[in-house]
Amino acid sequence: MQSANLQQLREDTASVIAAAQTEDVLVIEEGKVIAVVSRPRAAADFDKYWHDREKRLEPVVAAPGWDSSSAVSQDRDRA
């Protein structure tokens, strides 16, 4: 994995993007990762992701009468 600092990203964006064509590039500022320029994903990567996601979520079932908008509203009220 490659890295670049924020100044390098500003001054030579084209090189950072070119580097990200083969692997992710971490953008570092003051020793911390502040962004990731990701390599383009192949269609097969997406297909596998969605297949795996469906398998993992298959056993998850919402309770009868569960209302997502109500749950979101209650969560907002907690803060």
DRENKELO-552551 format. One record per residue: residue in three letters; x, y, z of N, C-alpha, C in turn; chain. Coordinates in Angstrom, 3 decimals. Atoms other than C-alpha are relative to their C-alpha. Last residue first. Example, Ala and Ser with C-alpha at 12.3 -4.5 7.8 and 13.67 -1.06 7.14 Angstrom:
@rest: SER nX: -0.820 nY: -1.190 nZ: -0.060 caX: 13.670 caY: -1.060 caZ: 7.140 cX: -0.770 cY: 1.090 cZ: 0.730 kette: A
@rest: ALA nX: 0.890 nY: -1.190 nZ: 0.000 caX: 12.300 caY: -4.500 caZ: 7.800 cX: 0.900 cY: 1.200 cZ: 0.000 kette: A
REM end
This chain:
@rest: ALA nX: -1.198 nY: -0.859 nZ: -0.018 caX: -28.564 caY: 12.194 caZ: 21.539 cX: -0.234 cY: 1.308 cZ: 0.635 kette: A
@rest: ARG nX: -0.931 nY: 0.409 nZ: -1.056 caX: -31.333 caY: 9.757 caZ: 22.474 cX: 1.165 cY: 0.978 cZ: 0.148 kette: A
@rest: ASP nX: 0.439 nY: -0.584 nZ: -1.264 caX: -33.931 caY: 11.619 caZ: 20.395 cX: 0.938 cY: -0.330 cZ: 1.149 kette: A
@rest: ARG nX: -0.316 nY: -1.435 nZ: 0.037 caX: -32.045 caY: 10.801 caZ: 17.202 cX: -0.352 cY: 0.659 cZ: 1.333 kette: A
@rest: ASP nX: -1.448 nY: -0.122 nZ: -0.100 caX: -32.141 caY: 7.087 caZ: 18.050 cX: 0.417 cY: 1.460 cZ: -0.001 kette: A
@rest: GLN nX: -0.356 nY: 0.265 nZ: -1.387 caX: -35.877 caY: 7.257 caZ: 18.711 cX: 1.506 cY: 0.155 cZ: 0.209 kette: A
@rest: SER nX: 0.483 nY: -1.130 nZ: -0.795 caX: -36.444 caY: 8.881 caZ: 15.323 cX: 0.385 cY: -0.168 cZ: 1.467 kette: A
@rest: VAL nX: -0.903 nY: -1.111 nZ: 0.289 caX: -34.291 caY: 6.261 caZ: 13.582 cX: -0.380 cY: 1.212 cZ: 0.844 kette: A
@rest: ALA nX: -1.283 nY: 0.320 nZ: -0.629 caX: -36.232 caY: 3.456 caZ: 15.276 cX: 1.005 cY: 1.128 cZ: -0.214 kette: A
@rest: SER nX: 0.169 nY: -0.193 nZ: -1.438 caX: -39.551 caY: 5.055 caZ: 14.326 cX: 1.325 cY: -0.251 cZ: 0.728 kette: A
@rest: SER nX: 0.059 nY: -1.450 nZ: -0.205 caX: -38.451 caY: 5.344 caZ: 10.701 cX: -0.181 cY: 0.330 cZ: 1.478 kette: A
@rest: SER nX: -1.331 nY: -0.598 nZ: 0.054 caX: -37.333 caY: 1.704 caZ: 10.749 cX: -0.034 cY: 1.506 cZ: 0.239 kette: A
@rest: ASP nX: 0.067 nY: -1.132 nZ: 0.923 caX: -40.711 caY: 0.420 caZ: 11.916 cX: 1.348 cY: 0.720 cZ: 0.011 kette: A
@rest: TRP nX: -1.139 nY: -0.895 nZ: -0.179 caX: -40.800 caY: -3.038 caZ: 13.515 cX: -0.025 cY: 1.075 cZ: -1.077 kette: A
@rest: GLY nX: 0.420 nY: -1.322 nZ: -0.433 caX: -44.319 caY: -4.483 caZ: 13.377 cX: 1.136 cY: 0.985 cZ: 0.205 kette: A
@rest: PRO nX: 1.272 nY: -0.444 nZ: 0.569 caX: -43.078 caY: -8.056 caZ: 13.227 cX: -0.390 cY: 1.365 cZ: 0.577 kette: A
@rest: ALA nX: 1.157 nY: 0.428 nZ: -0.787 caX: -39.438 caY: -8.229 caZ: 14.356 cX: -1.284 cY: 0.483 cZ: -0.669 kette: A
@rest: ALA nX: 0.550 nY: -1.042 nZ: -0.883 caX: -36.869 caY: -7.713 caZ: 11.631 cX: -1.225 cY: -0.546 cZ: 0.719 kette: A
@rest: VAL nX: 1.406 nY: -0.274 nZ: 0.284 caX: -35.208 caY: -10.852 caZ: 10.265 cX: -0.485 cY: 1.048 cZ: 0.991 kette: A
@rest: VAL nX: 0.496 nY: -1.181 nZ: -0.718 caX: -31.480 caY: -11.441 caZ: 10.025 cX: -1.426 cY: 0.297 cZ: -0.444 kette: A
@rest: PRO nX: 0.695 nY: 0.369 nZ: -1.238 caX: -30.685 caY: -15.027 caZ: 8.957 cX: -0.591 cY: 1.190 cZ: 0.769 kette: A
@rest: GLU nX: 1.109 nY: 0.939 nZ: 0.172 caX: -30.023 caY: -14.048 caZ: 5.314 cX: -0.711 cY: -0.337 cZ: 1.315 kette: A
@rest: LEU nX: 1.238 nY: -0.613 nZ: -0.482 caX: -27.865 caY: -11.046 caZ: 6.191 cX: -1.208 cY: -0.926 cZ: -0.067 kette: A
@rest: ARG nX: -0.127 nY: -0.410 nZ: -1.396 caX: -24.545 caY: -12.884 caZ: 5.984 cX: -1.314 cY: 0.535 cZ: 0.559 kette: A
@rest: LYS nX: -0.148 nY: 1.195 nZ: -0.836 caX: -25.495 caY: -14.725 caZ: 2.775 cX: 0.055 cY: 0.373 cZ: 1.481 kette: A
@rest: GLU nX: 1.306 nY: 0.673 nZ: -0.055 caX: -26.786 caY: -11.542 caZ: 1.121 cX: 0.061 cY: -1.231 cZ: 0.901 kette: A
@rest: ARG nX: 0.881 nY: -0.821 nZ: -0.838 caX: -23.566 caY: -9.730 caZ: 2.025 cX: -1.373 cY: -0.659 cZ: 0.147 kette: A
@rest: ASP nX: -0.369 nY: 0.231 nZ: -1.402 caX: -21.386 caY: -12.518 caZ: 0.615 cX: -0.938 cY: 0.752 cZ: 0.946 kette: A
@rest: HIS nX: 0.327 nY: 1.392 nZ: -0.302 caX: -23.233 caY: -12.385 caZ: -2.724 cX: 0.287 cY: -0.302 cZ: 1.465 kette: A
@rest: TRP nX: 1.451 nY: 0.084 nZ: -0.168 caX: -23.112 caY: -8.592 caZ: -2.758 cX: -0.441 cY: -1.423 cZ: 0.314 kette: A
@rest: TYR nX: 0.437 nY: -0.767 nZ: -1.170 caX: -19.362 caY: -8.532 caZ: -2.102 cX: -1.501 cY: -0.172 cZ: 0.231 kette: A
@rest: LYS nX: -0.338 nY: 0.782 nZ: -1.190 caX: -18.630 caY: -11.323 caZ: -4.603 cX: -0.488 cY: 0.716 cZ: 1.264 kette: A
@rest: ASP nX: 0.854 nY: 1.186 nZ: -0.008 caX: -20.476 caY: -9.490 caZ: -7.385 cX: 0.239 cY: -0.830 cZ: 1.257 kette: A
@rest: PHE nX: 1.340 nY: -0.407 nZ: -0.415 caX: -18.765 caY: -6.241 caZ: -6.493 cX: -0.931 cY: -1.198 cZ: 0.082 kette: A
@rest: ASP nX: -0.069 nY: -0.382 nZ: -1.412 caX: -15.290 caY: -7.784 caZ: -6.643 cX: -1.378 cY: 0.370 cZ: 0.521 kette: A
@rest: ALA nX: 0.037 nY: 1.234 nZ: -0.784 caX: -16.167 caY: -9.527 caZ: -9.929 cX: 0.071 cY: 0.300 cZ: 1.493 kette: A
@rest: ALA nX: 1.407 nY: 0.410 nZ: -0.125 caX: -16.964 caY: -6.137 caZ: -11.464 cX: -0.123 cY: -1.254 cZ: 0.861 kette: A
@rest: ALA nX: 0.471 nY: 0.777 nZ: 1.146 caX: -13.382 caY: -5.098 caZ: -10.771 cX: -1.446 cY: -0.411 cZ: 0.246 kette: A
@rest: ARG nX: 0.370 nY: 1.387 nZ: -0.283 caX: -12.755 caY: -2.420 caZ: -8.192 cX: -0.510 cY: -0.666 cZ: -1.278 kette: A
@rest: PRO nX: 1.291 nY: 0.381 nZ: 0.580 caX: -10.926 caY: 0.748 caZ: -9.117 cX: -0.276 cY: -1.481 cZ: 0.266 kette: A
@rest: ARG nX: -0.164 nY: 0.491 nZ: 1.369 caX: -8.082 caY: 1.388 caZ: -6.683 cX: -1.381 cY: -0.339 cZ: -0.552 kette: A
@rest: SER nX: 0.119 nY: 1.431 nZ: 0.254 caX: -9.039 caY: 3.392 caZ: -3.656 cX: 0.221 cY: -0.344 cZ: -1.455 kette: A
@rest: VAL nX: 0.330 nY: -0.023 nZ: 1.420 caX: -7.774 caY: 6.839 caZ: -2.704 cX: 0.030 cY: -1.465 cZ: -0.422 kette: A
@rest: VAL nX: -0.549 nY: 1.102 nZ: 0.784 caX: -7.950 caY: 6.602 caZ: 1.068 cX: -0.456 cY: 0.194 cZ: -1.436 kette: A
@rest: ALA nX: 0.777 nY: 0.417 nZ: 1.171 caX: -8.435 caY: 9.592 caZ: 3.318 cX: 0.687 cY: -1.192 cZ: -0.648 kette: A
@rest: ILE nX: 1.180 nY: -0.861 nZ: 0.092 caX: -7.344 caY: 11.160 caZ: 6.603 cX: -0.872 cY: -0.352 cZ: -1.197 kette: A
@rest: VAL nX: 0.660 nY: 0.213 nZ: 1.286 caX: -4.806 caY: 8.554 caZ: 7.707 cX: -1.266 cY: 0.851 cZ: -0.020 kette: A
@rest: LYS nX: 1.283 nY: 0.711 nZ: -0.024 caX: -2.946 caY: 10.020 caZ: 10.666 cX: -0.555 cY: -0.132 cZ: -1.412 kette: A
@rest: GLY nX: -0.134 nY: 1.379 nZ: -0.442 caX: 0.721 caY: 10.949 caZ: 11.024 cX: -1.282 cY: -0.813 cZ: 0.044 kette: A
@rest: GLU nX: -0.442 nY: 0.022 nZ: -1.393 caX: 0.143 caY: 14.698 caZ: 10.821 cX: -0.001 cY: -1.424 cZ: 0.573 kette: A
@rest: GLU nX: -0.215 nY: -1.370 nZ: -0.474 caX: -1.727 caY: 14.258 caZ: 7.526 cX: 0.304 cY: -0.084 cZ: 1.491 kette: A
@rest: ILE nX: -0.420 nY: -0.172 nZ: -1.385 caX: -1.647 caY: 10.992 caZ: 5.583 cX: 0.176 cY: 1.484 cZ: 0.313 kette: A
@rest: VAL nX: -0.354 nY: -1.412 nZ: -0.099 caX: -3.490 caY: 10.085 caZ: 2.386 cX: 0.209 cY: 0.282 cZ: 1.480 kette: A
@rest: LEU nX: 0.419 nY: -0.655 nZ: -1.229 caX: -3.403 caY: 6.303 caZ: 2.000 cX: 0.449 cY: 1.452 cZ: -0.041 kette: A
@rest: VAL nX: -0.978 nY: -0.974 nZ: -0.465 caX: -3.152 caY: 5.024 caZ: -1.568 cX: -0.572 cY: 0.686 cZ: 1.241 kette: A
@rest: ASP nX: 0.514 nY: -1.137 nZ: -0.752 caX: -5.022 caY: 1.841 caZ: -2.513 cX: 1.152 cY: 0.906 cZ: 0.434 kette: A
@rest: GLU nX: 0.204 nY: 0.279 nZ: -1.420 caX: -3.372 caY: -0.380 caZ: -5.111 cX: -0.505 cY: 1.254 cZ: 0.699 kette: A
@rest: THR nX: -0.432 nY: 1.364 nZ: -0.307 caX: -2.986 caY: -0.732 caZ: -8.883 cX: -0.183 cY: -0.375 cZ: 1.465 kette: A
@rest: GLN nX: 0.550 nY: 0.922 nZ: 0.992 caX: -4.867 caY: 2.274 caZ: -10.274 cX: 0.371 cY: -1.449 cZ: 0.307 kette: A
@rest: ALA nX: 1.175 nY: 0.701 nZ: -0.526 caX: -4.186 caY: 4.159 caZ: -7.058 cX: -0.634 cY: -0.940 cZ: -1.018 kette: A
@rest: ALA nX: -0.475 nY: 1.033 nZ: -0.928 caX: -0.691 caY: 5.081 caZ: -8.254 cX: -1.166 cY: -0.841 cZ: 0.519 kette: A
@rest: ALA nX: -0.655 nY: 1.041 nZ: 0.804 caX: -2.209 caY: 6.915 caZ: -11.229 cX: 0.480 cY: -1.142 cZ: 0.893 kette: A
@rest: ILE nX: 1.068 nY: 0.762 nZ: 0.661 caX: -4.549 caY: 8.808 caZ: -8.897 cX: 0.590 cY: -1.127 cZ: -0.843 kette: A
@rest: VAL nX: 0.667 nY: 0.765 nZ: -1.063 caX: -1.609 caY: 9.856 caZ: -6.732 cX: -1.102 cY: -0.861 cZ: -0.601 kette: A
@rest: SER nX: -0.869 nY: 1.115 nZ: -0.390 caX: 0.369 caY: 10.851 caZ: -9.814 cX: -0.629 cY: -0.862 cZ: 1.079 kette: A
@rest: ALA nX: -0.048 nY: 0.988 nZ: 1.088 caX: -2.487 caY: 12.942 caZ: -11.219 cX: 0.863 cY: -1.202 cZ: 0.366 kette: A
@rest: THR nX: 1.169 nY: 0.868 nZ: -0.060 caX: -3.055 caY: 14.681 caZ: -7.889 cX: 0.063 cY: -1.105 cZ: -1.057 kette: A
@rest: ASP nX: -0.183 nY: 0.994 nZ: 1.065 caX: 0.444 caY: 16.105 caZ: -7.896 cX: -1.113 cY: -1.045 cZ: 0.034 kette: A
@rest: GLU nX: -0.949 nY: -0.423 nZ: 1.028 caX: 0.357 caY: 19.349 caZ: -5.923 cX: 0.119 cY: -0.973 cZ: -1.167 kette: A
@rest: ARG nX: 0.364 nY: -1.285 nZ: 0.622 caX: -2.778 caY: 18.782 caZ: -3.861 cX: 0.876 cY: 0.326 cZ: -1.199 kette: A
@rest: LEU nX: 1.278 nY: 0.188 nZ: 0.676 caX: -2.161 caY: 15.082 caZ: -3.182 cX: -0.419 cY: 1.277 cZ: -0.713 kette: A
@rest: GLN nX: -0.264 nY: 0.759 nZ: 1.222 caX: 1.481 caY: 15.760 caZ: -2.416 cX: -1.279 cY: -0.212 cZ: -0.798 kette: A
@rest: GLN nX: -0.661 nY: -0.920 nZ: 0.934 caX: 0.414 caY: 18.459 caZ: 0.064 cX: 0.315 cY: -0.703 cZ: -1.323 kette: A
@rest: LEU nX: 1.010 nY: -0.874 nZ: 0.587 caX: -2.042 caY: 16.073 caZ: 1.725 cX: 0.607 cY: 0.962 cZ: -1.012 kette: A
@rest: ASN nX: 0.535 nY: -0.967 nZ: -0.952 caX: 0.608 caY: 13.444 caZ: 2.320 cX: -0.947 cY: 0.939 cZ: -0.750 kette: A
@rest: ALA nX: -0.332 nY: -1.351 nZ: 0.439 caX: 0.969 caY: 10.394 caZ: 0.155 cX: -0.506 cY: 0.947 cZ: 1.064 kette: A
@rest: SER nX: 0.547 nY: -1.121 nZ: -0.750 caX: 0.906 caY: 6.694 caZ: 0.941 cX: 0.477 cY: 1.307 cZ: -0.624 kette: A
@rest: GLN nX: -0.769 nY: -1.231 nZ: 0.096 caX: 1.306 caY: 3.430 caZ: -0.905 cX: -0.621 cY: 1.076 cZ: 0.871 kette: A
@rest: MET nX: 0.850 nY: -1.165 nZ: 0.000 caX: 0.000 caY: 0.000 caZ: 0.000 cX: 0.897 cY: 1.230 cZ: 0.000 kette: A
REM end
